[in-house]
């Protein structure tokens, strides 16, 4: 069984991670190793075949030289710095990388991109914080590039879940948008030329259709 590192959040002195991430990895033959934020000099954890950047709170806007705006959610600067270092090290080593929700945003910021601190600043008529069960789809997205290949269509239109208040504004260096919501918000990003480096704004670990994405990630980890 390939082992992959999965980042996690913090609540006070406790580390937190939804079990859905590990279930989704186990379902495609991967084992998850939880990687909490660490202090001291950064080192890429040994013995892992890939990285999953999990969801959670908002990345701190100081990371892209903006002051905090109204509507910014809870931030954890120590987690941000740890995950950005982890992301850059994984890309440098060409380890397969999957960013989910906040994880997609971290991937973008790690490569010099920026975010909308709160989607109200951007406008648009799509509600991106769904009020239904996260195991159900909420709004549609159109996928292109690697995501369209994974979902066997080009372009691939599918319905995804959604629970986020931030979003990609300017893409980071070397990244391409590969999924969009009906209001034009970027919902997926990829780094062409990498073995596997994809971020999605939704939560595939909670959707039955998400198994295709995890299976593609597992194939990259085994390759």
C-alpha positions as a printed NumPy array, in Angstrom:
array([[  0.   ,   0.   ,   0.   ],
       [  1.328,   3.428,  -0.976],
       [  1.321,   5.969,   1.841],
       [  0.388,   9.579,   1.165],
       [  0.627,  12.564,   3.469],
       [ -2.584,  14.43 ,   4.324],
       [ -2.476,  17.875,   5.916],
       [ -4.84 ,  18.741,   8.741],
       [ -6.204,  21.688,  10.664],
       [ -6.026,  22.746,  14.279],
       [ -8.615,  23.54 ,  16.913],
       [ -6.854,  24.92 ,  19.952],
       [ -4.224,  22.353,  20.919],
       [ -5.892,  19.563,  18.917],
       [ -5.32 ,  18.555,  15.303],
       [ -8.421,  17.902,  13.2  ],
       [ -9.116,  16.051,   9.952],
       [-12.409,  14.738,   8.597],
       [-12.385,  10.944,   8.315],
       [-13.829,  11.247,   4.787],
       [-10.344,  12.009,   3.427],
       [ -8.898,   8.765,   4.753],
       [-11.899,   6.733,   3.625],
       [-11.554,   8.121,   0.09 ],
       [ -7.843,   7.256,   0.027],
       [ -8.395,   3.771,   1.452],
       [-11.064,   3.096,  -1.187],
       [ -8.421,   3.446,  -3.946],
       [ -5.735,   1.451,  -2.127],
       [ -3.847,   4.318,  -0.486],
       [ -2.953,   4.771,   3.149],
       [ -3.129,   8.242,   4.663],
       [ -0.464,   9.644,   7.003],
       [ -1.692,  12.774,   8.777],
       [  0.778,  15.667,   8.569],
       [  0.054,  18.353,  11.175],
       [  1.841,  21.723,  11.013],
       [  5.373,  21.404,  12.332],
       [  7.735,  23.894,  13.948],
       [ 11.407,  24.347,  13.136],
       [ 13.284,  23.759,   9.912],
       [ 11.119,  22.197,   7.205],
       [ 11.898,  18.738,   5.844],
       [  9.796,  16.78 ,   3.353],
       [  8.481,  13.717,   5.221],
       [ 10.201,  10.535,   4.079],
       [  8.449,   7.444,   2.748],
       [  5.37 ,   9.074,   1.238],
       [  4.311,   8.728,  -2.393],
       [  2.102,  11.823,  -2.641],
       [  0.518,  14.744,  -0.809],
       [ -3.102,  15.733,  -0.203],
       [ -3.638,  19.332,   0.884],
       [ -6.914,  19.178,   2.797],
       [ -9.652,  21.75 ,   3.35 ],
       [-10.038,  24.097,   6.283],
       [ -9.853,  27.798,   7.144],
       [ -8.806,  30.726,   4.995],
       [ -5.183,  31.288,   3.909],
       [ -3.854,  34.533,   5.411],
       [ -3.985,  37.441,   2.907],
       [ -0.573,  38.711,   4.017],
       [  0.799,  35.777,   1.997],
       [ -0.041,  37.716,  -1.175],
       [  0.623,  41.173,   0.33 ],
       [ -2.963,  42.202,   1.07 ],
       [ -4.358,  43.565,   4.3  ],
       [ -7.259,  41.588,   5.839],
       [-10.644,  42.601,   4.417],
       [-14.129,  42.423,   5.875],
       [-15.494,  38.9  ,   5.642],
       [-12.154,  37.112,   6.045],
       [-12.633,  33.875,   7.96 ],
       [-10.467,  32.162,  10.569],
       [ -6.781,  31.974,   9.621],
       [ -3.844,  29.919,  10.906],
       [ -0.559,  31.464,   9.777],
       [  1.545,  28.568,  11.094],
       [ -0.495,  26.071,   9.076],
       [ -0.245,  28.293,   5.992],
       [  3.55 ,  28.467,   6.13 ],
       [  3.913,  24.73 ,   6.787],
       [  1.625,  23.764,   3.913],
       [  3.211,  26.202,   1.455],
       [  6.649,  24.759,   2.248],
       [  5.227,  21.234,   1.898],
       [  3.576,  22.111,  -1.404],
       [  6.728,  23.621,  -2.889],
       [  8.855,  20.68 ,  -1.752],
       [  6.389,  18.187,  -3.235],
       [  6.405,  20.037,  -6.564],
       [ 10.207,  20.211,  -6.566],
       [ 10.342,  16.444,  -6.005],
       [  7.527,  15.882,  -8.544],
       [  5.441,  14.039,  -5.966],
       [  1.766,  13.71 ,  -6.948],
       [ -0.168,  16.525,  -5.304],
       [ -3.934,  16.88 ,  -4.815],
       [ -5.305,  20.107,  -3.337],
       [ -8.873,  20.087,  -2.019],
       [-10.819,  23.313,  -1.35 ],
       [ -8.413,  25.288,   0.878],
       [ -5.702,  22.965,  -0.487],
       [ -6.307,  24.263,  -4.014],
       [ -5.974,  27.809,  -2.707],
       [ -2.721,  26.938,  -0.92 ],
       [ -1.325,  25.461,  -4.154],
       [ -2.169,  28.683,  -5.974],
       [ -0.651,  30.939,  -3.299],
       [  2.472,  28.746,  -3.028],
       [  3.184,  29.529,  -6.688],
       [  2.638,  33.266,  -6.354],
       [ -1.093,  33.466,  -7.055],
       [ -3.711,  35.498,  -5.209],
       [ -7.181,  34.864,  -3.806],
       [-10.435,  36.683,  -3.368],
       [-10.513,  37.104,   0.408],
       [-14.304,  36.856,   0.311],
       [-16.346,  36.069,  -2.766],
       [-18.688,  38.99 ,  -2.024],
       [-15.848,  41.206,  -3.287],
       [-16.041,  39.476,  -6.637],
       [-19.792,  39.396,  -7.078],
       [-21.628,  36.758,  -9.072],
       [-24.952,  35.007,  -8.626],
       [-23.826,  31.519,  -7.551],
       [-23.985,  30.604,  -3.856],
       [-20.703,  28.829,  -3.116],
       [-21.575,  27.917,   0.485],
       [-24.127,  25.188,   0.054],
       [-26.965,  24.659,   2.481],
       [-27.5  ,  20.995,   1.509],
       [-25.696,  17.848,   2.65 ],
       [-22.116,  17.844,   1.313],
       [-22.633,  14.334,  -0.069],
       [-24.851,  15.869,  -2.745],
       [-23.99 ,  18.083,  -5.705],
       [-24.772,  21.79 ,  -5.49 ],
       [-23.719,  23.693,  -8.631],
       [-22.264,  22.628, -11.968],
       [-18.695,  23.003, -13.204],
       [-17.173,  22.569, -16.629],
       [-13.852,  20.698, -16.566],
       [-11.097,  20.787, -19.162],
       [ -7.535,  19.506, -19.389],
       [ -6.513,  16.728, -17.026],
       [ -9.778,  16.853, -15.096],
       [-11.768,  16.281, -18.291],
       [ -9.548,  13.265, -19.043],
       [-10.178,  11.875, -15.57 ],
       [-13.929,  12.248, -15.98 ],
       [-13.895,  10.839, -19.533],
       [-15.244,  13.855, -21.401],
       [-13.951,  17.07 , -22.96 ],
       [-15.271,  19.356, -21.765],
       [-16.812,  17.5  , -18.813],
       [-19.814,  19.106, -17.143],
       [-20.6  ,  17.789, -13.705],
       [-22.299,  18.824, -10.48 ],
       [-20.103,  19.307,  -7.416],
       [-20.529,  20.222,  -3.779],
       [-19.362,  23.624,  -2.564],
       [-18.462,  25.146,   0.793],
       [-15.974,  28.003,   0.521],
       [-15.929,  31.777,   0.821],
       [-12.591,  32.413,  -0.901],
       [-11.489,  31.654,  -4.448],
       [ -8.631,  31.952,  -6.917],
       [ -8.205,  35.479,  -8.248],
       [ -4.884,  35.479, -10.133],
       [ -3.31 ,  32.147, -11.066],
       [  0.095,  31.207,  -9.697],
       [  3.115,  30.729, -11.966],
       [  2.877,  27.61 , -14.133],
       [ -0.746,  26.905, -13.24 ],
       [ -3.694,  26.632, -15.612],
       [ -7.398,  26.803, -14.828],
       [ -9.117,  23.516, -15.673],
       [-12.595,  23.932, -14.182],
       [-15.056,  26.819, -13.93 ],
       [-18.362,  27.441, -12.164],
       [-21.256,  28.989, -14.118],
       [-20.338,  32.43 , -12.712],
       [-16.805,  32.122, -14.107],
       [-15.084,  31.381, -10.787],
       [-12.1  ,  29.061, -11.161],
       [-12.999,  25.703,  -9.618],
       [ -9.989,  23.623, -10.679],
       [ -6.303,  24.246, -11.379],
       [ -3.455,  22.085, -12.656],
       [  0.281,  22.319, -13.258],
       [  0.842,  20.944, -16.779],
       [  4.003,  18.927, -17.166],
       [  3.948,  17.627, -13.592],
       [  3.293,  13.959, -12.88 ],
       [  0.091,  14.956, -11.044],
       [ -0.611,  18.392,  -9.573],
       [ -4.307,  19.241,  -9.436],
       [ -6.431,  21.379,  -7.162],
       [-10.221,  21.398,  -6.986],
       [-12.4  ,  23.84 ,  -5.093],
       [-15.012,  21.225,  -4.198],
       [-14.781,  18.234,  -1.814],
       [-14.457,  15.032,  -3.896],
       [-13.858,  12.958,  -0.766],
       [-17.563,  13.399,   0.054],
       [-18.945,  12.624,  -3.418],
       [-19.359,   9.22 ,  -5.051],
       [-18.07 ,  10.662,  -8.338],
       [-14.981,  11.879,  -6.495],
       [-13.55 ,   8.349,  -6.548],
       [-12.41 ,   8.866, -10.15 ],
       [-10.197,  11.743,  -9.074],
       [ -8.769,   9.771,  -6.147],
       [ -8.175,   6.763,  -8.424],
       [ -6.193,   8.966, -10.844],
       [ -4.189,  10.332,  -7.93 ],
       [ -3.513,   6.784,  -6.697],
       [ -2.301,   5.733, -10.166],
       [  0.128,   8.668, -10.186],
       [  1.383,   7.753,  -6.691],
       [  2.035,   4.166,  -7.817],
       [  3.721,   5.207, -11.066]])
